[in-house]
Amino acid sequence: MNEPNNTDPLTALRQDLLRDLPGDIKRVRNAYRRAAQQAALLREAKDFTAHQAACKAGLSHLESLIKLLRWASGSDNGPNNRDGSGKGKVGEDVETLIKEARAALAGREG
């Protein structure tokens, strides 16, 4: 009846996220890729603008999932995730990818 409670809810949440998030991120990335490729089929400016807004929302969703994964893995060491330990390398690569995608979208706006 007096069993020690070894189940920290935060630890359980982190474990669940570490289990589920990689697959979720992959699905979101693939959905974003499919949606972004559809831009070549759009002829009307209004349609393209709506599509571009959807792509930006997709990137924000992907970025949020990645930040959540960083937190769950314990590798989120602050806003820049740079502590000299090399833990931030993957995050920096993802951040670069997101910045490049946003730049590509911004280039089409103008």
N, C-alpha and C positions, 0 to 999 in steps of 0.2 A: 504494500500500500504506500509506503514511503520510498518509492523508487526515485533515484536521482534523475532529475530532468536534464538530459544531455542534448535535448533538441532545441537549440537556439533557433528561433524563427528566421532570423537574418541569415544564419548559416544555411538553413534549409532553402531559403529563397535563392541565395547565391548558387547552391548546387542545382536547383531546378533551372535557373537561368543558364548556367554553364552547360547543362544538358540540352536545352531547347534552342537557345539563341543561335548557335552556328547554322542550324537548319533553317531557322527563320530568316537569318541574314541572307543565306543563299537564295531562298525563295524570293525575297524582296529584290535582291540584286538581279535575278533573272527576269522578274516582272518589269523592273525598271529598264533593263536592256531591251526587252520586247517593246515596251512603250516608246522608248527613245528611237528605235528603228522605224516606227510608224511615221515619224516626222517626214520622211522622204515621200510619203504618199499624200501628204496634205498640200492642197493647192491654194486654199483660201486663207488669207491673213488672219481672219477671225478664228478659224479652226486651229491654225498653227499657234496662235497666242494662247488659246485654251490648252492645247497640248503641252506647250512649254510650261505653263503654270502647273499642270499635272506632273510633269517631269521634276520640277523644282520641289514639289511636295514629296515626291518619291525619294529624292535625294535627302530631304530633311528627315524622312522616316528612317532611311538607311543609316544616316548619321546618328540618330537617336538610339537605334539598336546597337550600333557599334560602341557608343558611349556606355550603354548599359552593360554590354559584354565586358568592357574594360573594368567597370566597377565590380562586376561579379567575379572577375578573375583576380581582382586585387591589384591590377596593374595601372590603375588610374591614380597617379601621384600628383594630382593638381591639374590646373587648367591646361598646361602645355604638355603634361605627361613626359617630362624630360628630367630624369634624375641622374643621368650618367650611367645607369645600369644596363642600358640596351633594351629595357622592357618596352620602350616607346617606339621601336623600329616599325613594327607592324602597324601601329596606330598612325605613325607619321606617313607610311605608305598609303594608308586608307585616306588620311586627310589630304594628301597630294592628289589622289584620284578624285575625291569629292571637289577639290578646288578646280581641277582641270575640267570636270564636267560642268561645274557652275560657270566657268569662264567660257566654255563652248556655248552654253545656253545664253549667256550675256552677249556674246558676239552676234548671235542671231537676232537679238532684240533690236539692235541699233540699225 
